[in-house]
């Protein structure tokens, strides 16, 4: 599963030492590139295997929960209050350089408490993206909190895919390991995740999270942008290299190296959709017409599906299992979930690009950091 499994211990140590020296001694930092510009003012460089090596090393250490410390005024925000915190588009990363891509950032708060470290890479030189309170506008009715380095929760990528004079959103990374993409003329729909662990298990699902990103500055004529990411969780660590190509079809090429700590059930390239509906949601996509002679066939199908669903639920209860709504992405559902998927599979709506959002053919063991 990873290219290091065939290396001898001595070679592993030499490769780790070499990687450490290439980043200027920052390898021992909690967030290795975060000391960029510190300790003598040096800027470490992003070498091809750096993020992969960080993930491998991270997996050998005990898991540390993410930094969720926030002032109460940000922790207790509701949905509307959080949406009122807006990044100023004129402060977008690379805005003044008229490049084909720009990046805007999300403030921490509401559900998004984890601090995510974000860096830009210019000619392999790594520099942190600083948090500045003045880069955001804040709606009325928010509480007060002291100035300080609150940090970011995530970011979104903009590019002129619909009009040459306007930079639309083409991708977003926000919350746990979730990310989404938009194609030309479309809106957000399907969400992807970096990794799923124990989905549908009775012990509860584990949600890995991205803890750091490296954004490669695009060339003036670039048609794609490269994002590196470091993921962590109690069960595993992983590195990612996303090559994002927006357009008529927006494609995320994902290269991943996974380093388990203790994983029993994992889902690679998992998908999640808010447009999933089925017979347990009779109001789902549209309200069904009242039963009558004109709609007899519709009512018959509705009754058949409800009866089959009730049978599946009863079978699950008899087996001592709790009925759970299944999730997409190739993860193992329970017996009731299998029946539910069979009954409602034809009615799943996935609104995304005309072609798959994520190409998983290179998910493991490909070249990259």
C-alpha positions as CSV (number, residue, x, y, z in Angstrom):
1,X,0.0,0.0,0.0
2,X,2.9,2.4,0.5
3,X,6.3,2.5,-1.2
4,X,8.1,2.5,2.1
5,X,7.0,-1.0,3.0
6,X,9.8,-2.5,0.9
7,X,12.5,-0.3,2.3
8,X,15.0,-1.5,4.9
9,X,15.0,0.3,8.3
10,X,18.4,1.8,7.5
11,X,17.2,3.2,4.2
12,X,14.1,4.6,5.8
13,X,16.2,6.4,8.4
14,X,18.5,7.8,5.6
15,X,15.5,9.0,3.6
16,X,13.8,10.5,6.6
17,X,17.0,12.3,7.5
18,X,17.5,13.6,4.0
19,X,13.9,14.9,3.9
20,X,14.4,16.6,7.3
21,X,17.5,18.4,6.0
22,X,15.8,19.5,2.8
23,X,13.2,21.4,4.8
24,X,15.8,23.2,6.8
25,X,15.3,21.5,10.2
26,X,11.6,22.3,10.3
27,X,10.7,18.6,10.2
28,X,10.6,18.4,14.0
29,X,8.0,21.3,14.2
30,X,4.5,20.3,15.1
31,X,3.4,21.8,11.8
32,X,6.7,21.4,9.8
33,X,6.3,24.2,7.4
34,X,4.9,26.6,10.0
35,X,8.3,27.8,11.0
36,X,8.8,29.3,7.5
37,X,10.1,32.7,8.0
38,X,11.0,32.0,11.6
39,X,14.3,30.4,12.9
40,X,16.6,32.6,11.0
41,X,14.1,33.7,8.4
42,X,14.6,30.7,6.1
43,X,11.8,29.3,3.9
44,X,11.8,25.5,3.6
45,X,11.2,24.0,0.2
46,X,8.5,21.6,-0.8
47,X,10.3,18.5,-2.0
48,X,8.5,15.8,-4.0
49,X,8.2,13.4,-1.0
50,X,7.8,15.9,1.8
51,X,4.1,15.6,2.6
52,X,4.2,11.8,2.2
53,X,7.1,11.6,4.6
54,X,5.2,13.8,7.1
55,X,2.2,11.5,6.9
56,X,4.4,8.4,7.4
57,X,6.1,10.0,10.4
58,X,2.8,11.2,11.8
59,X,1.4,7.7,11.7
60,X,4.2,6.4,13.9
61,X,3.3,8.8,16.7
62,X,0.2,8.8,19.0
63,X,-2.7,10.6,17.7
64,X,-3.2,14.2,18.9
65,X,-6.7,15.7,18.6
66,X,-7.0,18.9,16.4
67,X,-6.8,22.4,17.9
68,X,-10.4,23.4,18.5
69,X,-9.7,26.3,20.9
70,X,-11.9,29.3,20.0
71,X,-13.4,32.2,21.8
72,X,-17.0,31.5,22.9
73,X,-18.3,34.2,20.5
74,X,-17.1,32.0,17.6
75,X,-17.9,28.6,19.1
76,X,-21.5,29.5,19.7
77,X,-22.4,30.9,16.3
78,X,-25.5,29.8,14.6
79,X,-25.7,29.0,10.8
80,X,-26.8,32.5,9.7
81,X,-24.2,34.2,12.0
82,X,-21.4,32.1,10.5
83,X,-22.5,32.8,7.0
84,X,-22.3,36.5,7.8
85,X,-18.5,36.2,8.2
86,X,-17.3,36.8,4.6
87,X,-13.8,36.8,3.2
88,X,-13.1,40.0,1.2
89,X,-12.7,39.0,-2.5
90,X,-10.3,41.8,-3.1
91,X,-8.0,40.2,-0.5
92,X,-7.9,36.8,-2.3
93,X,-4.5,35.1,-2.6
94,X,-2.9,36.0,-6.0
95,X,-5.7,38.6,-6.8
96,X,-3.2,41.4,-7.7
97,X,-1.2,39.1,-10.0
98,X,-4.0,38.4,-12.4
99,X,-3.3,34.6,-12.3
100,X,-5.8,32.0,-13.6
101,X,-6.7,31.0,-10.1
102,X,-7.4,32.8,-6.8
103,X,-8.0,31.4,-3.3
104,X,-10.3,32.7,-0.6
105,X,-10.4,31.5,3.0
106,X,-13.0,30.4,5.6
107,X,-13.0,31.8,9.1
108,X,-13.2,29.3,12.0
109,X,-16.4,29.1,14.0
110,X,-19.8,27.3,14.2
111,X,-19.2,23.6,13.2
112,X,-15.7,24.4,11.8
113,X,-13.6,24.7,14.9
114,X,-10.5,22.9,13.7
115,X,-7.5,25.1,12.9
116,X,-6.2,24.2,9.4
117,X,-2.7,25.4,8.5
118,X,-2.4,26.7,5.0
119,X,0.8,27.5,3.1
120,X,1.5,28.7,-0.4
121,X,4.3,27.3,-2.4
122,X,6.2,29.6,-4.8
123,X,9.0,28.0,-6.8
124,X,9.1,25.3,-4.1
125,X,9.6,27.8,-1.4
126,X,7.0,27.4,1.4
127,X,5.4,30.4,3.1
128,X,2.5,30.4,5.5
129,X,-0.7,32.2,4.5
130,X,-1.2,34.6,7.4
131,X,-4.6,35.1,9.1
132,X,-5.6,38.8,9.1
133,X,-8.9,39.8,10.8
134,X,-9.2,42.8,8.3
135,X,-9.5,40.3,5.4
136,X,-13.0,39.4,6.7
137,X,-16.2,41.2,7.0
138,X,-18.4,40.3,10.0
139,X,-22.2,40.6,10.2
140,X,-24.1,42.3,12.9
141,X,-25.0,40.6,16.1
142,X,-21.8,38.8,16.6
143,X,-20.1,38.7,20.0
144,X,-16.7,40.2,20.6
145,X,-13.4,38.3,20.8
146,X,-9.8,39.5,21.3
147,X,-7.6,40.1,18.3
148,X,-5.2,37.2,17.6
149,X,-4.2,34.5,15.2
150,X,-7.6,32.7,15.0
151,X,-6.5,30.9,11.8
152,X,-8.5,29.3,9.0
153,X,-11.1,26.5,8.7
154,X,-10.6,25.9,5.0
155,X,-10.5,27.6,1.6
156,X,-12.1,27.7,-1.8
157,X,-10.6,28.0,-5.2
158,X,-11.9,30.4,-7.9
159,X,-11.3,30.5,-11.6
160,X,-13.0,32.1,-14.7
161,X,-14.8,29.0,-15.9
162,X,-18.1,30.7,-16.9
163,X,-17.0,34.3,-17.8
164,X,-13.5,35.5,-18.6
165,X,-14.1,38.6,-16.3
166,X,-15.4,36.8,-13.2
167,X,-13.8,34.2,-11.0
168,X,-16.4,31.6,-10.0
169,X,-15.9,29.0,-7.3
170,X,-14.5,25.7,-8.7
171,X,-13.6,23.8,-5.6
172,X,-13.8,24.0,-1.8
173,X,-12.1,22.3,1.1
174,X,-14.0,22.8,4.4
175,X,-14.8,20.6,7.3
176,X,-13.1,17.3,8.3
177,X,-11.8,15.8,5.0
178,X,-14.7,17.1,2.8
179,X,-14.1,18.7,-0.5
180,X,-16.4,19.6,-3.5
181,X,-16.1,20.7,-7.1
182,X,-18.1,22.7,-9.6
183,X,-18.1,22.4,-13.3
184,X,-19.0,25.1,-15.9
185,X,-22.6,26.2,-15.6
186,X,-23.3,24.0,-12.6
187,X,-23.8,24.4,-8.8
188,X,-22.4,22.4,-5.9
189,X,-23.9,19.0,-5.2
190,X,-21.9,15.9,-4.5
191,X,-19.2,16.0,-1.7
192,X,-16.2,13.8,-1.6
193,X,-14.0,12.9,1.4
194,X,-10.4,12.2,1.7
195,X,-11.0,9.1,3.7
196,X,-13.9,7.3,5.5
197,X,-13.4,5.1,8.5
198,X,-15.9,2.8,10.2
199,X,-18.9,4.2,8.3
200,X,-22.1,2.4,9.4
201,X,-20.3,0.5,12.2
202,X,-22.2,0.2,15.5
203,X,-19.2,1.7,17.4
204,X,-19.7,5.0,15.5
205,X,-17.9,6.6,12.5
206,X,-14.5,8.2,12.7
207,X,-14.0,11.4,10.8
208,X,-10.4,12.0,9.6
209,X,-9.5,15.6,9.0
210,X,-7.1,17.7,6.9
211,X,-4.7,19.5,9.2
212,X,-2.5,21.3,6.6
213,X,-2.6,22.3,3.0
214,X,0.1,23.5,0.6
215,X,-1.2,25.5,-2.4
216,X,1.2,25.7,-5.4
217,X,1.2,29.1,-7.0
218,X,0.0,28.6,-10.6
219,X,1.8,29.9,-13.7
220,X,0.2,32.8,-15.6
221,X,-1.1,30.4,-18.3
222,X,-1.9,27.4,-16.1
223,X,-5.0,25.4,-16.7
224,X,-4.7,23.4,-13.4
225,X,-3.8,24.1,-9.8
226,X,-2.0,21.6,-7.4
227,X,-2.9,21.3,-3.8
228,X,-1.1,19.1,-1.3
229,X,-2.8,18.0,1.9
230,X,-1.9,16.2,5.2
231,X,-4.7,14.2,6.8
232,X,-4.8,12.8,10.3
233,X,-7.2,10.7,12.5
234,X,-7.1,8.3,15.3
235,X,-6.9,5.4,12.8
236,X,-4.6,6.7,10.1
237,X,-2.6,9.5,8.5
238,X,-2.3,10.2,4.8
239,X,-0.9,12.5,2.2
240,X,-2.7,13.8,-0.8
241,X,-1.8,15.6,-4.0
242,X,-4.8,17.1,-5.8
243,X,-4.4,18.3,-9.4
244,X,-7.5,20.3,-10.1
245,X,-8.6,21.0,-13.6
246,X,-11.8,23.2,-13.8
247,X,-13.9,23.5,-17.0
248,X,-16.8,21.9,-18.8
249,X,-15.9,18.9,-16.7
250,X,-14.0,19.7,-13.5
251,X,-11.6,16.9,-12.7
252,X,-9.8,16.2,-9.4
253,X,-6.8,13.9,-10.0
254,X,-6.1,12.5,-6.5
255,X,-2.8,10.8,-5.5
256,X,-2.9,9.4,-2.0
257,X,-0.5,7.6,0.3
258,X,-2.2,6.0,3.4
259,X,-0.4,5.1,6.6
260,X,-2.8,3.2,9.0
261,X,-2.4,3.3,12.8
262,X,-5.4,1.0,13.4
263,X,-8.0,0.7,10.7
264,X,-10.5,-2.1,10.4
265,X,-13.0,-0.7,7.8
266,X,-11.9,2.1,5.5
267,X,-13.5,3.7,2.4
268,X,-11.3,5.2,-0.3
269,X,-12.7,8.0,-2.5
270,X,-16.0,8.1,-0.5
271,X,-18.8,10.3,-1.7
272,X,-21.7,11.9,0.1
273,X,-24.8,13.6,-1.4
274,X,-27.4,15.8,0.1
275,X,-29.6,14.8,-2.9
276,X,-30.1,11.2,-1.8
277,X,-33.7,10.3,-1.2
278,X,-35.8,7.1,-1.1
279,X,-38.9,5.3,0.2
280,X,-38.2,6.2,3.8
281,X,-38.7,9.9,2.7
282,X,-42.1,10.0,1.0
283,X,-41.8,13.7,0.7
284,X,-38.3,13.4,-0.8
285,X,-37.8,14.9,-4.2
286,X,-41.4,15.8,-4.9
287,X,-44.8,15.4,-3.3
288,X,-46.5,12.3,-4.7
289,X,-50.0,12.8,-6.1
290,X,-53.0,11.6,-4.1
291,X,-54.0,8.0,-4.8
292,X,-56.8,7.6,-7.4
293,X,-57.5,5.7,-10.6
294,X,-55.2,8.1,-12.6
295,X,-52.3,7.4,-10.3
296,X,-53.0,3.8,-9.5
297,X,-49.6,2.5,-10.7
298,X,-47.7,5.2,-8.7
299,X,-49.6,4.3,-5.6
300,X,-49.0,0.6,-6.1
301,X,-45.2,1.2,-6.5
302,X,-45.3,3.4,-3.4
303,X,-47.0,0.7,-1.4
304,X,-44.6,-2.0,-2.6
305,X,-41.6,0.0,-1.7
306,X,-42.9,0.8,1.8
307,X,-43.7,-2.8,2.4
308,X,-40.3,-3.9,1.2
309,X,-38.6,-1.3,3.4
310,X,-40.7,-2.4,6.4
311,X,-39.6,-5.9,5.8
312,X,-35.9,-4.9,5.6
313,X,-36.2,-3.0,8.8
314,X,-37.9,-5.9,10.5
315,X,-35.1,-8.3,9.3
316,X,-32.5,-5.9,10.7
317,X,-34.2,-5.7,14.1
318,X,-34.5,-9.5,14.2
319,X,-30.8,-9.8,13.6
320,X,-30.2,-7.3,16.4
321,X,-29.1,-4.6,14.1
322,X,-30.3,-1.0,14.0
323,X,-31.5,0.2,10.6
324,X,-29.2,2.8,9.2
325,X,-29.4,4.9,6.1
326,X,-26.7,3.7,3.8
327,X,-24.0,6.0,2.5
328,X,-22.3,6.1,-0.9
329,X,-18.7,5.6,-1.7
330,X,-18.3,1.8,-1.7
331,X,-18.5,1.4,2.1
332,X,-19.9,-1.7,3.6
333,X,-23.6,-1.2,4.6
334,X,-25.5,-3.5,6.9
335,X,-28.2,-6.0,5.6
336,X,-31.0,-3.4,5.8
337,X,-28.8,-0.9,4.0
338,X,-28.3,-3.4,1.2
339,X,-32.1,-3.7,0.8
340,X,-32.6,0.0,1.0
341,X,-29.9,0.6,-1.7
342,X,-31.6,-2.0,-4.0
343,X,-35.0,-0.3,-3.6
344,X,-33.9,3.3,-4.0
345,X,-30.8,3.1,-6.1
346,X,-32.6,4.2,-9.2
347,X,-33.7,7.4,-7.4
348,X,-30.3,8.7,-6.3
349,X,-29.6,12.2,-7.6
350,X,-26.0,13.2,-7.8
351,X,-25.6,16.8,-9.1
352,X,-22.0,17.4,-10.1
353,X,-19.9,17.5,-13.2
354,X,-20.9,15.4,-16.2
355,X,-18.0,13.1,-15.5
356,X,-16.9,11.7,-12.1
357,X,-15.7,14.2,-9.5
358,X,-12.8,12.1,-8.3
359,X,-10.8,9.7,-10.3
360,X,-9.8,7.0,-7.9
361,X,-7.7,4.9,-10.2
362,X,-4.5,6.5,-8.8
363,X,-5.7,6.7,-5.2
364,X,-3.0,4.6,-3.6
365,X,0.7,4.3,-4.3
366,X,1.0,6.9,-7.1
367,X,3.8,9.4,-7.3
368,X,3.5,12.6,-5.3
369,X,4.4,14.1,-1.9
